[in-house]
Amino acid sequence: MAAEEKCARASAKSSEVLTVGTPTGSPASLPELEYVPDGGKEAWTVVVGSCLALVASAGMINAYGTFQDYYEKSLLWNSSASSISFIGSLQTFLLYFLGPLVGRIFDAYGSTVLIPLGSAICVLALMMVSLAQENQVYQVFLSHGVLFGIGISLLFNPSIAVLGHWFRHRRALAIGLTTGGSALGGVLLPIILGRLMPTLGFGWAVRVVAFILAGCLVVACLTIRTRLPLSRDISSRSAIDLGGFKDPRYVLATIGSFLILFVFFVPYTYIEIYAQTRGVPPQIATYLISILNAMNIPSRILPGILADRYGALNVYIVAAAVCSALSLGLWLPSRNVASIVAFTVLYGLFSGALVSLIPTYIAIISPREKYGARLGSVYMIIAIGTLVGTPTGGALLKVADEEHFAQLIIFCGVLTGAGAAVLGLAAIVGNWKRRQHLGQI
């Protein structure tokens, strides 16, 4: 049994004793804070709603490579690749940076307001994107970057945090299934846009996508609900929970995740452009983002199953190390269709764990009642990396040629490997704390 799994069970047991002080029994006899369904119709309905919320929010982030390509060639052809990629990274930044505030609002008032408000903002933002005029960067920046980024931040954090109300031992699986929604969105949305833009034009293609996402979000609003008592406290002092930074595991996990997420979206943003420079036929190159995200679906679910058995941090470290090796060992020397597609498939298969296992591990080392705020605090740090990471990659890619792409790929591989190394230190610290705890029993 993995050390993290033992620590999680020990932490859960300790939390139950401190909170309740009564032995476990049947679900009907257990106090609300002690009993966790870990399944059942209501719990899995919440998973479905959270999955659809992520299809409409994080799924659009994973599909941004399609927008990047269209903006560079058509709508914003007079702007640099770095400037255009900044719009995509801004929405990711806002998703993570607003995490502490959104997390605290969720801890205090649940999902009743956050999910409907985020849904309305996301749909409105896409409608505004559909009206953007040629080379009017500020219009795309405000709608696709700022407004849409705020909307998805109101959806993403509650959709993940609410799972802690319904799952404990199967939490990693539930989070994996939910984050699989972002991968599913990343598969379907680029295909839908690619099919509709030549016939309907960019504006109506985006509007059709907005209507589809609105349908998903209506279901999310009806199915996502909290179970545990809410604090009803949203003071500024409690908006950010810095208590986790007293735990070296939390600190190291935050640093490692920062390094990994700094370059996580680089392949998603530039793989299609890279394929075009290598002469990959358009009918294949345009589907690479969808292939990448399609492989992300099992990559979000299977690591959750493995994490429940072997420990979330252990699986996280392996996935990060493999992604680093794939970038440096396969993407860097790739010269033909077969090698580029192989990298796309394999990177997609392993990279999904880099997103889905962050909240899983933070849940293991955080008190349940502070999980939303502590996860938000981690996301606030990660946000800085997501904001500057992809534009930094765009700055390295001044010209889309072999030399500049090599710099970009090395940059991506090295930082992912460094993040895996820092996570390894977190595992070492965790094992040491576990041995200390066992020695005191």
Solvent accessible surface area in square Angstrom, and as a share of the most:
residue,aa,sasa,rsa
1,M,138,0.62
2,A,14,0.11
3,A,17,0.13
4,E,13,0.06
5,E,27,0.12
6,K,77,0.33
7,C,25,0.15
8,A,25,0.20
9,R,107,0.39
10,A,41,0.32
11,S,48,0.31
12,A,20,0.16
13,K,140,0.59
14,S,57,0.37
15,S,33,0.21
16,E,22,0.10
17,V,93,0.53
18,L,153,0.76
19,T,71,0.42
20,V,34,0.20
21,G,55,0.53
22,T,71,0.41
23,P,121,0.76
24,T,100,0.58
25,G,46,0.44
26,S,63,0.41
27,P,79,0.50
28,A,104,0.80
29,S,79,0.51
30,L,29,0.15
31,P,56,0.35
32,E,87,0.39
33,L,74,0.37
34,E,5,0.02
35,Y,65,0.25
36,V,17,0.10
37,P,33,0.21
38,D,28,0.15
39,G,13,0.12
40,G,46,0.44
41,K,180,0.76
42,E,98,0.44
43,A,0,0.00
44,W,71,0.25
45,T,39,0.23
46,V,0,0.00
47,V,8,0.05
48,V,81,0.46
49,G,0,0.00
50,S,0,0.00
51,C,28,0.17
52,L,43,0.22
53,A,0,0.00
54,L,1,0.00
55,V,11,0.06
56,A,0,0.00
57,S,0,0.00
58,A,11,0.08
59,G,0,0.00
60,M,0,0.00
61,I,13,0.07
62,N,6,0.03
63,A,0,0.00
64,Y,11,0.04
65,G,4,0.03
66,T,18,0.10
67,F,3,0.01
68,Q,0,0.00
69,D,21,0.11
70,Y,56,0.21
71,Y,0,0.00
72,E,47,0.21
73,K,124,0.53
74,S,46,0.29
75,L,15,0.08
76,L,0,0.00
77,W,139,0.49
78,N,110,0.57
79,S,28,0.18
80,S,62,0.40
81,A,27,0.21
82,S,31,0.20
83,S,53,0.34
84,I,1,0.01
85,S,1,0.00
86,F,71,0.30
87,I,2,0.01
88,G,8,0.08
89,S,4,0.03
90,L,17,0.08
91,Q,0,0.00
92,T,4,0.02
93,F,30,0.13
94,L,23,0.12
95,L,4,0.02
96,Y,8,0.03
97,F,85,0.35
98,L,43,0.22
99,G,0,0.00
100,P,5,0.03
101,L,90,0.45
102,V,3,0.02
103,G,0,0.00
104,R,26,0.10
105,I,40,0.20
106,F,3,0.01
107,D,19,0.10
108,A,0,0.00
109,Y,86,0.33
110,G,2,0.02
111,S,6,0.04
112,T,110,0.64
113,V,96,0.55
114,L,6,0.03
115,I,3,0.01
116,P,59,0.37
117,L,84,0.42
118,G,0,0.00
119,S,11,0.07
120,A,61,0.48
121,I,29,0.15
122,C,2,0.01
123,V,32,0.19
124,L,91,0.45
125,A,0,0.00
126,L,0,0.00
127,M,42,0.19
128,M,81,0.36
129,V,0,0.00
130,S,9,0.06
131,L,106,0.53
132,A,15,0.12
133,Q,115,0.51
134,E,101,0.45
135,N,44,0.23
136,Q,67,0.30
137,V,53,0.31
138,Y,129,0.49
139,Q,44,0.20
140,V,0,0.00
141,F,65,0.27
142,L,96,0.48
143,S,7,0.05
144,H,0,0.00
145,G,0,0.00
146,V,45,0.26
147,L,49,0.24
148,F,0,0.00
149,G,0,0.00
150,I,59,0.30
151,G,0,0.00
152,I,0,0.00
153,S,0,0.00
154,L,19,0.09
155,L,0,0.00
156,F,7,0.03
157,N,1,0.01
158,P,0,0.00
159,S,0,0.00
160,I,0,0.00
161,A,2,0.02
162,V,0,0.00
163,L,0,0.00
164,G,4,0.04
165,H,20,0.09
166,W,13,0.04
167,F,0,0.00
168,R,45,0.16
169,H,97,0.43
170,R,108,0.39
171,R,29,0.11
172,A,3,0.03
173,L,32,0.16
174,A,0,0.00
175,I,1,0.01
176,G,1,0.01
177,L,53,0.26
178,T,0,0.00
179,T,1,0.01
180,G,4,0.04
181,G,0,0.00
182,S,2,0.01
183,A,0,0.00
184,L,66,0.33
185,G,0,0.00
186,G,0,0.00
187,V,21,0.12
188,L,83,0.41
189,L,3,0.02
190,P,7,0.04
191,I,58,0.29
192,I,43,0.22
193,L,1,0.01
194,G,38,0.36
195,R,162,0.59
196,L,40,0.20
197,M,35,0.15
198,P,110,0.69
199,T,108,0.63
200,L,90,0.45
201,G,30,0.29
202,F,20,0.08
203,G,17,0.17
204,W,139,0.49
205,A,0,0.00
206,V,1,0.00
207,R,47,0.17
208,V,43,0.25
209,V,1,0.00
210,A,0,0.00
211,F,116,0.48
212,I,73,0.37
213,L,2,0.01
214,A,29,0.22
215,G,41,0.39
216,C,24,0.15
217,L,2,0.01
218,V,88,0.51
219,V,58,0.33
220,A,0,0.00
221,C,46,0.28
222,L,140,0.70
223,T,21,0.12
224,I,12,0.06
225,R,86,0.31
226,T,37,0.22
227,R,41,0.15
228,L,17,0.08
229,P,84,0.53
230,L,43,0.21
231,S,59,0.38
232,R,151,0.55
233,D,63,0.33
234,I,69,0.35
235,S,53,0.34
236,S,104,0.67
237,R,224,0.82
238,S,30,0.20
239,A,17,0.13
240,I,67,0.34
241,D,24,0.12
242,L,107,0.53
243,G,25,0.24
244,G,1,0.01
245,F,66,0.28
246,K,181,0.77
247,D,25,0.13
248,P,57,0.36
249,R,34,0.13
250,Y,2,0.01
251,V,46,0.26
252,L,31,0.16
253,A,4,0.03
254,T,4,0.02
255,I,78,0.40
256,G,0,0.00
257,S,2,0.01
258,F,50,0.21
259,L,39,0.19
260,I,1,0.00
261,L,1,0.01
262,F,30,0.13
263,V,0,0.00
264,F,2,0.01
265,F,23,0.10
266,V,0,0.00
267,P,0,0.00
268,Y,4,0.01
269,T,9,0.05
270,Y,0,0.00
271,I,0,0.00
272,E,9,0.04
273,I,21,0.11
274,Y,2,0.01
275,A,0,0.00
276,Q,63,0.28
277,T,61,0.36
278,R,61,0.22
279,G,60,0.58
280,V,8,0.05
281,P,45,0.29
282,P,98,0.62
283,Q,123,0.55
284,I,57,0.29
285,A,0,0.00
286,T,67,0.39
287,Y,74,0.28
288,L,0,0.00
289,I,0,0.00
290,S,5,0.03
291,I,51,0.26
292,L,1,0.00
293,N,0,0.00
294,A,36,0.28
295,M,50,0.22
296,N,0,0.00
297,I,51,0.26
298,P,42,0.26
299,S,2,0.01
300,R,3,0.01
301,I,42,0.21
302,L,94,0.47
303,P,12,0.08
304,G,1,0.01
305,I,84,0.43
306,L,82,0.41
307,A,5,0.04
308,D,43,0.22
309,R,160,0.58
310,Y,111,0.42
311,G,1,0.01
312,A,1,0.01
313,L,1,0.00
314,N,56,0.29
315,V,20,0.11
316,Y,2,0.01
317,I,36,0.18
318,V,90,0.52
319,A,6,0.04
320,A,0,0.00
321,A,48,0.37
322,V,42,0.24
323,C,0,0.00
324,S,12,0.08
325,A,62,0.48
326,L,22,0.11
327,S,0,0.00
328,L,66,0.33
329,G,53,0.51
330,L,42,0.21
331,W,0,0.00
332,L,49,0.24
333,P,72,0.46
334,S,2,0.01
335,R,111,0.41
336,N,87,0.45
337,V,51,0.29
338,A,76,0.59
339,S,24,0.16
340,I,0,0.00
341,V,39,0.23
342,A,38,0.29
343,F,1,0.00
344,T,0,0.00
345,V,45,0.26
346,L,66,0.33
347,Y,4,0.01
348,G,0,0.00
349,L,59,0.29
350,F,68,0.28
351,S,0,0.00
352,G,0,0.00
353,A,2,0.02
354,L,1,0.01
355,V,14,0.08
356,S,2,0.01
357,L,1,0.00
358,I,6,0.03
359,P,1,0.01
360,T,5,0.03
361,Y,5,0.02
362,I,3,0.01
363,A,10,0.08
364,I,23,0.12
365,I,16,0.08
366,S,8,0.05
367,P,46,0.29
368,R,46,0.17
369,E,113,0.51
370,K,86,0.37
371,Y,11,0.04
372,G,2,0.02
373,A,2,0.02
374,R,28,0.10
375,L,0,0.00
376,G,0,0.00
377,S,0,0.00
378,V,1,0.00
379,Y,3,0.01
380,M,39,0.18
381,I,53,0.27
382,I,0,0.00
383,A,0,0.00
384,I,85,0.43
385,G,0,0.00
386,T,3,0.02
387,L,35,0.17
388,V,60,0.35
389,G,0,0.00
390,T,9,0.05
391,P,16,0.10
392,T,49,0.29
393,G,0,0.00
394,G,3,0.03
395,A,50,0.39
396,L,54,0.27
397,L,11,0.06
398,K,165,0.70
399,V,88,0.50
400,A,49,0.38
401,D,56,0.29
402,E,92,0.41
403,E,113,0.51
404,H,35,0.16
405,F,2,0.01
406,A,30,0.23
407,Q,77,0.34
408,L,0,0.00
409,I,2,0.01
410,I,78,0.40
411,F,40,0.17
412,C,1,0.00
413,G,0,0.00
414,V,80,0.46
415,L,38,0.19
416,T,5,0.03
417,G,24,0.23
418,A,40,0.31
419,G,0,0.00
420,A,10,0.07
421,A,66,0.51
422,V,24,0.14
423,L,0,0.00
424,G,20,0.20
425,L,92,0.46
426,A,0,0.00
427,A,12,0.09
428,I,111,0.56
429,V,33,0.19
430,G,7,0.07
431,N,52,0.26
432,W,130,0.46
433,K,66,0.28
434,R,53,0.19
435,R,143,0.52
436,Q,89,0.39
437,H,90,0.40
438,L,91,0.45
439,G,67,0.64
440,Q,149,0.66
441,I,149,0.76
